[in-house]
């Protein structure tokens, strides 16, 4: 019998990556001033202080804060939530004033939201929800007005006769347009220049100021207005991806009908319902909290949580999850998780955490942008200063072309090309019952060449039944022996043990000295006598196997049964055969993996004959049985040496070493399984193995979109670079090109949110 120990937490992966900057829109969006929901208390490290930084809009500004804090001794940790404009900082008490001073010198104003004990800080204002359509509308009205003024300035320049009056009108209209559209950009831009930072705000501030100084007033106004409008549209599009998973929050109702101590039913707020309270739901209603059914039977649509398309029948003793939909009959259930800790809430939290990690492509793009922008800035200065001498251009023409280059130097489309794609893919996967714990795993899944799979609970249903039992010691009392076996098996959480305990259905007797023997079984003491309940391997190690027993075991194993034996120190007392069934999805999943060029391998502690029978049925050629946990670890290493990147799929029971060694660990059955959700890289929420090849396909699709976006962003910039230097590209054309490229890559990335299954 394999893995007869209770469920253990899986070890954290040695290859996991620390969270970095969340993916957001490019810097400088003038309409992004609405506050957001505060970082949940569960996300704030113990002893950390939480600050709101109103002008922290994007990953570039987060990087500036990180750089500002690098020289400050005593800062132990930082955590950012850019969508909420919050930062949690863990630092020595004496280091905090210096850290805050460094942040202020970098041009930001941190506002304290809590104290070291986690209580709201004195004077801290409640953080409101984001300003939705109303906030966007008010900002859009202001920016449209700026655009109208810029167009009016262009009209005056084109239509009015030259003269002091027309020049004054042009300048006045242009100044008014710039004031409406660009004050925030100027503030941030000059602050960045004072710190020696070349972000988009600095580039736009220099470009617009330069255009104004050389007399291109209408064009300077048009550039600032177009830039601000495009930034507003782009920011809202990016918010759609960033906040896509937040739509799941609406799935869980705010109210719950709770039974009172006197038996009455009362409607209460879901977030105030305590553990073990009894809640009632009617047909058509959504489940407000996680729980276990105590009365009634119904079908539940679990698609919002697990991605299952077919409703699942629920009866007394079955689990229900917040956000799912009751379909056919009234149910009563006992609450097993408060609102902040439901499976749905943990899914949302996990995806938000995933959005806070940088994917490999994003790290590459960030490094490239850090070199690209200063390089183009230096080139623009060279064009302004050298081309009048080298190419005979006028100073005005040279400066104008340099200013166009500054606009082209904006890395906005390039920087935003990766995060919006990654966030869209993560949200899309979550909606389909695939919880990917970071952009790194999303990207790396496409490179998997082999996937090892545990048998029980992964390839099979994990709900085995006792199909045969036999007393092997004719001198023993069958009832007493079976009662001992049931008592020992009842102490273990392993599916095979549960099947034996349930199948024997005997009154449990007290046992002591219970010890797990990983990969072999368990050991216990009853009435002063030691017993082992374990698999074929354990009995061989005890030296208790005989030719007759071997023959009987072989018959069961060839039939695909898992055999467990009860033995004392002197003899084998009883035999128990358990049979499990293959999941309906397993065979199709293995075929899909092979079609993707990925080799499926079964790794199990069960005996080789049973493993081969299951593997043959599932369509797996490479089957390895009789493996201890450390031998599964060695098998993963061998797969990595032979194939390259290798994944591991298991249910988290005693698979920790192999899951940690694998490049990507897949946990099965995440709904309601805290261990799997906390430790795995990818959680398959509905036990459907077809989600595994689906993850690989999504990874490949996301990778293709990432490089489409990078190519698009750089290609458009290359075209306008040539036009700027050797052609007749204007500043407003460059702004259109840059913002157009940004909107194109955002739209292309958002396609992943509606990618078809298997995409």
N, C-alpha and C positions, 0 to 999 in steps of 0.2 A: 504494500500500500504506500502511495507517495504522499510526502508532505503532510504528515498527520498532525502538524502543529497548528496552533491557532493563527489567525490572521495577524501578520506582523507588518509594521510600516515599512515601506520600501525605502531603501537608502537613497539619499539625494544623489543626483548624477554628478560625477566628477567633471563632466563636460558641460554642465549648465553654465549659462552666461548671466552676468549681473545685469539688471535692468539699466537701461540708459535712457536717452531722450525719447519721449513719445513722439509719434509721427503727427505732424500738424501742418498747417498752411505756412507759406513763406512769411517772412517778417514784414512788418510795416502795414498791415491791414488797418486802415483808419476806422473801420467799423467794428473792430473786435474789442470793444471796450466793455461789453456786458459781462458781469461776473458770472461764475459758474458754481455748480454744486460743490461744496467743500469735500476734500478728500475724506473718505470714510475713516472712522476711528480705527478700524481693523487694519488699515493700510499704514498707519503712523507707527514707526518703530518705537518701542518703549523708551521713554526718556527724550524723545525727539521733540523739537519745537516746530510748530506749523506756522508758515507765513503765507500771506497772499501777496503776490507781486503783480499789480494791475497791468503793467506794461510788458509782461513776459508773454509774448504771443507765439513763439515758435522755437524749434529745436536750436536754431542759430543763437538765439538769445539765451537759451539754457546753457549752451556751450560757453557763452561769454561769462555767465555767472560761475560756471565750473572753473574756468580759467582764472577768474578773479579770486577764487577761494584756494587755488592750488598752493600759493605761498603761505597761507595762513595755517600755522601749526595748531593741532588740537581738533581739527575738523575730521570726524570719524566716518561720516556717512551723509549722503544726500539722496533725496527721493523727490522726483518732480511729477506733477500732473498738469501738463500744459493746458489741456482742455478746461481745467478748473483754475489755472493760473496760481497754483499753490506749490510750495516747496517745504518739505520736511527736512530739517537739518539736525544731525546728531553731532554734538561737539562738547568738549570739555567746558566747564562753566567759565573759566577764565578766557577761553578762546572765542566765545560767542560775540562779545562786543567788537572784537577785531574782524570777525567774519561779517557781521552786519555792516560795519564801516566799509569793508571791501566791496560789498554788494552795492552800497550807496554810491561809492566812487565809480562803479561801473555803469552808473546811470539808472539804477533801479531803486524803488522805494519799498522795502519789505514791510508788510503790515502784520503784526503778530495776531494769530488766531487762537493760540492756546498757551498754557504754561507747562512746565516740566511734568506736572502731574496729569496732564491731559485735559484740564479744565479750560473753558473758554477764557481767553485773556481779558483783562480789564479794558472795557471800551471796545472790544471786538464786536463788529456789526455782523448780524446774521448774513450768510452768503446766499444771495438770491439765485433763482434759476436763470438760465440764459435767456436773454431777450430774443424771442423767436421772430415771427413774421413782423410784428410791430416794430421791433428794434431794427430789423433790416429795412423796413419801409422808410422809417425816419432818416436813416443814413442814406438811403438811395435818393430820397427827395433832395437832400443837401448836395449830393454829388451830381445829380442831374442838373441842378441849378448851376453848379460850377461848370458843367459841360456846356450849358446854354450860354453862359458868359464867355467861355473860351471860343465858342463858335461865333458869337457876336464880335469878339476881338478880331477873329480871322476875317469876318465880313467887312469890318471897318478898314482893315489893312488892304483888302482886295478891291473894295468899291469906292471908298472915300478918297477924294483928292489929297495929295500930300500936303501937309501943313502942320502947324503946331497944334491945332485943334484935334486933328485926326490922330496925331501921335499921342496926345494926352488921353484921348478916348481909348486907343489901343492899350496903353499902359494901364489905365485905370481898370478897364474890364479884365485885363490879364491878372492884375494884382488881386482883384476881387475873387476871380476864379481860383487862383492859387491859395488864397486865404481860406476859402470854403473847402477845398479838397485836400490841401497839403500841410496844414499846420502841424498835425501829429507827425507826419513824415519828416518835416524839418526838425522838430524837437528831437526825435530819435536819431535822425541822420547826423546832426551836429554833435550830439552826445557820443555817437559812435566814432566820429572823426576825432574828437578830443581824446578818445581812448585808443586811437590808431586802428580802429576796426572798419573794414570795408564791407558793411552789409548793404542790403538793398536800399535801406533808408538813406545811407550815406551817398550811395551812387546817384539816387534820384535827386537828393538835395543839391549835390554838386552840378549835375546835368541841368536841372531846371534853373539854378542860379546862374550858371554859365550862359545858358541860352538867353536869359533875361538881360545879362550884362552886355552881350554883343548885339542887343537890339531885336532879338527874335521873341518879342513879347507874346504875340498870339500863340506861337508854337510852344513856348514854355508853359503857358496856361493849358493848352490842349494836352500836352504830355502829362502834366500832373493830374488833370481831370480824368483822362483815359486810364492812367495807372490806378487811381483810387477806385474807379468803378470796377475795373477788372479785378482788383484785389478783393473788393467786396463780394463779387460773384464767385470768385475762386474760393474765398474763405468759406462761404456757405456751402459750396460743393464739397469741400474737404470735410466740413462739419458733418455732412451727410454720411461720409464713410466713418469718421471718427466716432460718431454717436449712433451708428447703426445698431450696435448691440444693445444700446440703451432702450431700444424699442421693445426689448424683451421685458423690461420692467413693467410695462403696461399690461403684460399678460396676467400678472398676479393681481387679483382684485384688492382694493384697499380695505374692504370690510369682510368680516367673517361672522357667521351665525354660530354662537358659542352656547353650549349648555351650562346653565348656572347650577350651583349646589342644590337649589330647591327643585331642579328638573325643568325650569322654564328655559326658553331659548331667547337669547339677547344678541342683537347685532353690535359688534365691537370693531374697533380698528384692528386690522390684521397685525400691525406691528406691536400691538399691546397684548396679543394673545400669548399666554404662558405655555410652557411645555406641559404635555400630558392633558391639556384641555381637550374636550370633545367638540368637534365642529361638524356641522351638518351642511351638505351641499345638495341642491336639487338638480334634476336633469337640465342640461343646457348651461349650467353655471360653471365658472372656472374655479379650480381648486385654489384656495388662498394661501395654504401652507403645506409643508411636507407632513405626512402622517401615515398611520397604519389603519386600515379599515377595521372597524369594530362592529359594524352592522350594515347589512345590505349587500347587494351585488349589482354591478353595472359595468358598462364598457367605457373606458377612458381614452380620449384622444391625447396621446403623449407626444405628438409631433413637435410642439414648441420646445420640449426639453431633449428628446432623444432622436428626433427626426423620423420616427416610425410613421409610415403612411397608414397603417392599419390600426384601428383602436384595439386596446388591450383589455381583456376581461379582468375585472377586479372583484375579489370576494374578501371575506373576513380573513385578516392576517396579511393581506397584500399591501404593498407600499403605494402611496399616491404622492405626486409631486406638484408643488406650487406652479401655477400657470397652465396646467393641463386642463382638459375640458371634459366634464362629466356628461355622458350622452343619454343613457337610457333609464336610469332609476336613481332614487335618492340614496345617499350614502352618509354614514357617520364614520368619522375617523378620529383617532387620538393623535394629537400634534406631537411630532418628533423633532421638529426644528423650528426655532423662532424665525421671524420674517427675515432677519439679517443673515441667517445661516442656512436658508433653504438651498436645495440643489440649484434652483434657478439663480438665486443671488450669488452662489459660488461660481456658477458658469460666467455670469456677468463680470464678477471680480477677476476671474482667471483670464478672460479675454482682455479686460482693461490692463491687467498686468502684462499680457502678451503684447499689447499695443505700445507698452513702455520699453520694449527691447528693440535694439537695432539689428536688422537683418544684415547678412554679409554684404549684399549689394548696396544697401544704404550706407554702410560704413565706407565702402569704396567710393560712392558718390560724394559723401561728405569730405573725404580726403581730397578727391579731385577738385571739388568746388573751392576748397581752401587754398588751392594753388591757382586755379583758373582765374578767379576774380582778381587777386592782386596782379597777376600776369597781364590781364587785359587792361587793368588800370595803368600799369607802367607803360604799356603799349600806347594807350590813349595820350599819356603825357608826351611820349616820344613823337607821336603824330603831330601834336600841337606845337612842339618846340622845334622839331627837325625838318618836317616836310616843307616849310617855307624856304629853307636853305637847300634842301636836296631835290625838291620837285617843283619849286617855283610857285607853290600855292600862296594865296594871300593869307595873312594872319587870321582874318575872320573865317575863311574857308577851312583852314587847318584846325582852328579851335572848334568849329562846328562839327567837323568830322570826328574829332576827339570826343566831343560830347555824345555823339551818336554811339561811339564805341562804349562809352560808359553805360549807356542804357543796355547795350548788348551784353555788357559784362555781368549784368544781373543774373545770378545763378538760380533764380526762382524756379523756373520750369524744371531745371535739372534736379534741384534739391527735393522738390515736391514729387518728382516722378516716381520715387520708390515708396515713400510711406503710405501714400493714398492707395497704392496697389496692394501693399501688404495688409493694411487695415481692412480693405474691402474683402480680401481673400479670407482673413481670419473671421470676419463677421459672417461671410457666406458659409464657411465651414461650420461655425457654431450653430447656425440655423438648420444645418443638415445633420446635427448630432455628432459633429466631430469637433472636439475641443483641442485646438492646437495652442501650446503654451508659449509661443513666441515666434517672431519672424524668422529666427534662425532655423527652427525646425520646419517651418513652412518651406523655406528655400531648400534645405538639405534633404528633405524627403524625396525629391526627384532623383537624387544620386544613389538611392538604395539599390543594391544589387542582390541582396538576399534578406529574407525575413524569417527569423526563427519563431516558432509558435509553440506555446505550451499546449498540452492536450486538454486536460480537464478544465472546463469553464471557458475555454478559448475556441478550440475546434469543436468540442462537444458542448452539450447544453450545460454541463456542470451540475446536473440534477440526477445523478445515478440512482438506481434502485437495486435493492437486494433481490437477486433472482435465484440464489441457491445457498443453502447452509447445511453443513453436515458435521456431526460429532465424530472426531477421529479417534478418540480414546474410549473404547467400549466400556471400560471400567468406570468412567466418569458419569456424573449426573448431568444429563443434557440441560435440564432447566437451570441448574446452578451455573454451568459453564456459559450458557448463552446469556444469563443475567450478568455475569462478570464481563463478558465481551460487550454487552450493551452499555454497561456502566462506564467502561474505559472509553468506548467510542463516543459516548455522549459528552465526554470532556473536551473533544476536539472539534474545531470548526471546519475541518476539511470535508469536502462534499462526500467522499467515500465513507468517512467515519459517520457522517450524518445519515447516510443511506443505511448503514449497518444498524445504527441505533434505532432509526425509525422502523426499519424492516423487522427487527427482533421484537420491538415494542414490549420490552420488559421493564419492570420497576427497577430503577437504578439503585445500586447499593453503594455505600461509601467506599471510595478508593483514595489512596494517598500516594505520595511520591510520584506524582504525574510528571513525566519528563518527555519532551519531544525529541525524537531521533530523526533529524532532518533527512529527507529522502528515503527513510526506511520505515518509520512508524512512530509508535509511542510506547512508553514503559510506565507501569503503575504497580502499586502494591495493594493487595486485598487480603485482609485478615492475616497479615504477616508474611504473605507469600507473594513473590515478584512474578509479574506477567508481562509479556510483550504482545502487542497487537500490531502486526506490520506486514510488509510485503515479502515476496519470495527471497529477495536479496537479504533481508534481515534474518530470515530463518536459516539461510545458508551460512551466514556469518555466525549464527548460534550453533552450527554443526548439527542441526536437527532434521535435515532433509534425508529422505530415503528414496530409493528407486520407485516405489509404489506411489509415494506422494508426488514425486516429479512427474510421473505419468498422468496423474489426475490433474495436476496444475497445468500441464501442457494442453489437455483437452479444453479446459476453461479458457486459457489464454488464446488458443487458436480460434475460439469462438468470439474473441474480442472482449472478454470479461476481465475485470480487475479482481485479482484474488488477494484476500487478506487472511492472515492466519493468526490464531490465538495460541500462544505457547507459554509454558512455564519453563523453568530452567532445565527440565529433564525431557519434556516431550511436547509435541504439537497436539493441541487439544481439540481444535475446531477449525473448520474452513468456511469462509464466507466469500461468495462470488457476487460481484456488483457489475451491472451493465449500465453504460451511459449511451446516449444517442447523439449522433452528429447533428450540429445545427443545420437547418435548411440552407443557410447562406454559405457554409464552409466550402462546399465543392465548387460553387460558382466563383467564390472569392479566390480560390487557388488557381482556377483557370484564368481569371483576370490578371493575377499576379504574373503568371507565366507569360501571358500575352504582352505584358509591360516589360518583359525581360528580367523579372525578379524571381529568384529561386526560393520557393517555400521549403522550410525545413521544420520537422517536428522534433522538439526536445521535451522529453517527459521522464519522470521518475518511475513511470509504470513499466511493467515487464515488456520485453522486446516483442513478444508474440502479439500481445494485445495492442501495442503501439502500431505494429505493422498492419494489423487488421483495420484499425481506425484510419491509418494513413492511406491504405489502399482505397478505402471507401471515399475518403476526402480528396483523393487525387494527388497525394504527396509521395514522391519517390524516395526522398532522403528522410528516413525515420530513425531516430536514435532513442532507445529506451534505457531503463535502468540507470538514469543519470541522477547523481546527487547535485545539490545546488552549486557546489564548486565545479562540478563537471559540466554543468550547463554554461557556467562562466567560461571554461576552457573551450567549449564548443563555439561560443560567440567569437572568441578570439581567433579560432581557426577559420570561421566563416569570414571574418574581416581580412585575414591574411590571404584567403583564397579568392574572395569575390570583391573586396573593397569595403564599401560602407554596408553595414548590416544592421537591421532593426530587430527588435524583440517584442513580441506580443504575448502578454500574460494577464492573469487576473490579480496580480499583486500578492499571491499567496506563495511565499517562499521562493519567488523568482527574482528577488531583489538584486543579487549579484549579477545575474545575466542582464537584467534591465538596466543596471548602472553601467555595465560594460558596453552595451549596444550603443550605436551612434544615435539612434532614436528609439525610445521606449514607448510602446503602445499599451495602454491599460484598457482592459475590456470591462464593460459594465460599470461605467462611471456614475450612473444615476444612483445616488445614495451611498456610494462607496468613498468615504473620506480619504482613505489611504491612497487609492488610485488617483483621485483628483489632485491631491497635493504633490505627488511624487512623479507622475508620468510626464513625458514630453507631449504625448498626444493621448487623449481619452476618447474612446469610442463609447458614446453614451447609451447605445441600445444593443450592445453585444453582437451587432451585425458585422461579420468579418469583411463584407463587401465595402465597408467604409475604409478599410485599409488601402486597397488599390485606388479607391476614390481619392484618398489623401494624396497619394503619389501623383495621380492625374492632375489634381488641383495644384500641386506644387510645380509641376511642369508647365501648366497653363500660366500660373503666376510668374514664373521665371521668364516665360516668353513675353508676357506683357511688360515686365520690368525692363527688359532690353529693348522692346519696341519704344517705350517711353524715353529711355535714355538716348536712343538713336534719333528719335523725333526731336527731342530738345536740343541736342548738339547739332543735328543737321540744319535746323532752322537758324540757329545762331551762326553756323558756318556760312550759310547763304548770305545773311545780312552783314556778316563781317566783311565779306568780299564786296558787297554793294556799298557798304559804308566807306571803305577805303578807295575803291576804284570806280564806284558808280555814283548814284544820286539818291541813296537812301536818306530819308529825313528822320528826325527824332521821333515824330509821332508814328511813323511807319515802324520804327524799331520797337516802340512801346507796344504797338499792335502785335508785332511779331512775337515779342517776348510774352506778353500776356496771353496771346492766342495760343502759343505753345503750352503755356501753363494750363489753360483750360482744356486743351486737347489731351494732355497727359492725365489730367484729373478725370475727364470723361472716359478715357481708355481704361484707367484703373478701376473706375466704378463699375465697369462691365462685369468684373469678377463677382460683384454682389448678386448679380442675376444670372451667373453662369449656370447652364443646365447641369443636372446630375451627371457625374462622370466627366465633367468638363475639364 
